[in-house]
Amino acid sequence: MAVVKFEQAMARLEAIVGELEKSDLPLDESLRIFEEGIRLSKNCLKILEEAEHKVEVLVQDKNGKKRIHAYSSDDKADESSS
Amino acid sequence: MFTVSELTGLLRTSIEEQFSDIYLEGELSNLRIPGSGHIYCTLKDKTSQIRAVLFRSAAVRLRFALQEGMQVIVRGRLTVYEPRGEYQIVLDTVEPKGIGALQLAFEQLKERLAAEGLFDQDRKKSIPAFPRTVGVVTSLTGAAIRDILAVLRRRWPTIHILIAPVQVQGGSAGRQIAEALADLNDWGSVDVIIVGRGGGSLEDLWSFNEEIVVRAIAASHVPVVSAVGHEIDVTLADFVADLRAPTPSAAAEAVVPVLAEVVERLRELTVRTGQVMLRHCAFERQRLDAGIRGVTDVRFRLQQAAQQTDDMVDRLRETVQQLLTSGRERVHEARRDLSGLNPMLAIKQGLATVPQFSKRLEGQMGVMLAQHRHRIHATLAQLNTLSPLAVLGRGYSILQTLPAGQILHRTNDVEVGQELEAQLASGRLNCTVTQVFNDSSV
């Protein structure tokens, strides 16, 4: 799930910055993880910016099947009463 | 005169009239619950007891479990069970003495579920840090949903929210809540669920104490945050949930971080990454420059050294030349000295004296030779006189055997007829032995 990937990406990014700031890596190793870090931060930013806001309601129709429809503030009568 | 039945019947009527609706306090004992669903027991105190029955129709309304020894307050009516001639109380309601039925039920259920391990800390799942979709189980009316939506939207404007609407109190609420939880689990893309409602009385919140709700939360593979009532209200749903929030707003806060903060953190990390890399590169660049300088330095020193070497070679050459020149001179000197010491000179000088010595030597030699000759002659003469040949001159002869040549000394050495050679002073004779005479005087 995208959830876990984002969390992992953020954690990895934090780890990379930590490692770079410790500054005991040889230059080519630093460059490698620097590139990885930049890639990760770009991806994370993309994920954060592309999600769209949606509020939906899960209801059961007459046949017992579940479907969703958009929520609006006057959605008061749609409670399952079976 | 009465029959037993008549009497019993009269008693029954009398008792039923007199005690048609009473409250009784006592201790439950001899509890029996046969398969029929009716509950039989005895209510007693220190000195008396009375039989009691709770018929099934009333028993199902019990909100807690009857236990042996429990102190109870009951409401019911007295009657006589004619077949056995026993009076008994038919119970209508039973309440635990001291605490309310609801409370007792709550305690009993809580104990039972805890014993199953449903409330254990290590069962609890962790709440994901960055959910994409938040599921909400609550009523569409009321403050709870408004608060939850408001807080979620404020913190993470692009969050996806999926609401499973339910009744949050009343008879069917428990079942609806359980179903909603199952539906959100089945939907698949829900990352975390908030289940809850706004504040209310213990009775209002009671659905969140129902066993079916607790089991549904326990069975959810999506993490569940409970938010029931106010801070002080604690329901069994709160015990079993993966996280308990004191209010619906608090639940929304717990479930989602602030997008702006995360973006800021991300930007900060990116900037720091860039900065630290620049520092690294600058540092390495410095090292490189120092290295290059070092190399140039070496080159310069090498050139210097080369020049010094040339210098030294020149000086060496000069020194060698000097040495050679002075050496040559000394050789010349030595040669001169040497020729002065030439042995040929000495030899020549010596040779010059040689003829002189030679003459003297000759002279001397002549003298010595003459002397020697003289002596030799003398010796010879002497020798001659001693020589057997001289003897021969006086008339003697030497006899020798033939062919052997042996000189004859004795007559034993010869035989008659042997040939001999006689040597005389002048010449020789061949002789033959004709006779041998042994001279016994010899």
Interface residues (C-beta under 8 A of the other chain):
Chain A: M1 A2 V3 V4 F6 E7 M10 L13 E14 I16 V17 L20 E21 S23 L27 S30 L31 F34 G37 I38 S41 C44 L45 L48 A51 E52 H53 K54 V55 E56 V57 L58 V59 K66 I68 Y71 D75 K76 D78 E79 S80 S81
Chain B: P128 A129 F130 P131 R132 S139 L140 T141 L149 R153 P157 T158 I159 H160 I161 L162 I163 A164 P165 V166 Q167 S172 Q176 E179 A180 D183 L184 D186 W187 S189 D191 L259 V262 V263 L266 L269 T270 R272 T273 G274 V276 M277 R279 H280 C281 E284
